Amino acid sequence: MDLKQIFGTLFTLAGAAILVFAVIIVLDGASSFFGLAVEGWEALVVGILGFIFFSTGIGLIKNNNSGGR
């Protein structure tokens, strides 16, 4: 595994976790989750950041030019 695949995997997993966190906040409507106070528009910002991490990770994995394939 080269460095692009490692970072792609890490970014994809982090992005998925952040997206799940944002969805739980939006659907639950709670102002506090795991001790973090997040209001409505802040959940949108968290969701956008999660999407950026997720799509960047997928892009790194997809555009990997390793010689093993």
N, C-alpha and C positions, 0 to 999 in steps of 0.2 A: 504494500500500500504506500503510495507516495503522499506527499504533503497536501496536495490538492484534495485527494480523497478523504484524508483525515479531517481537514478543515471543513470540507463539504458535509461530512457526516455530523461533525459537531454543530455546525450552523443549522443543519436540517433538524436535528434533535432539539436544539435550543429553540428554534423557531416554532416547532410543533408544540413544545411545552408552553411557550409564551402564548400561542394562539389558543390553546386549551384553557389557559388561565384567563384570557380575555373573554372567551365565550362563557365561562362559568360566572364571571363577574357580571356580564350583560344579562344572562338568563336568570341568575339568582337575584339580581337587583340589590345586592348587599353593598353597603358602603365600606365594608371591611372584609378582607379575605386573607386568612393566614396572618393576621395582624397588620396587613397593608391597607391603608385607607385609600380607596380608589373611587372617584366619582364617575359620572356618566361619560363625559367627554374624555377623561383620562383613560377609560377603558378603550376608547376608539384609538387613542395614540398607542396604547400597548398592543392593540391588535394590528395596527399598521407596522409597528416595529417587528412583531412576530412574523408578519407576512414577508417583510424585507429579509429577515434572517432565513426564513424557510425557502424563499425563492432563490436567494444567493447560494444557499447550500445545495439545492437541486441543480442550479447552474454549474457550480463547481464540479459536482459529480458527473453531470451529463457531458460537460466539455472537457473531460479528462482525456488526454492523449497518451495514455500509457501504452507501451509496446506489447503488453501481455494479451491484448485483445485482438 
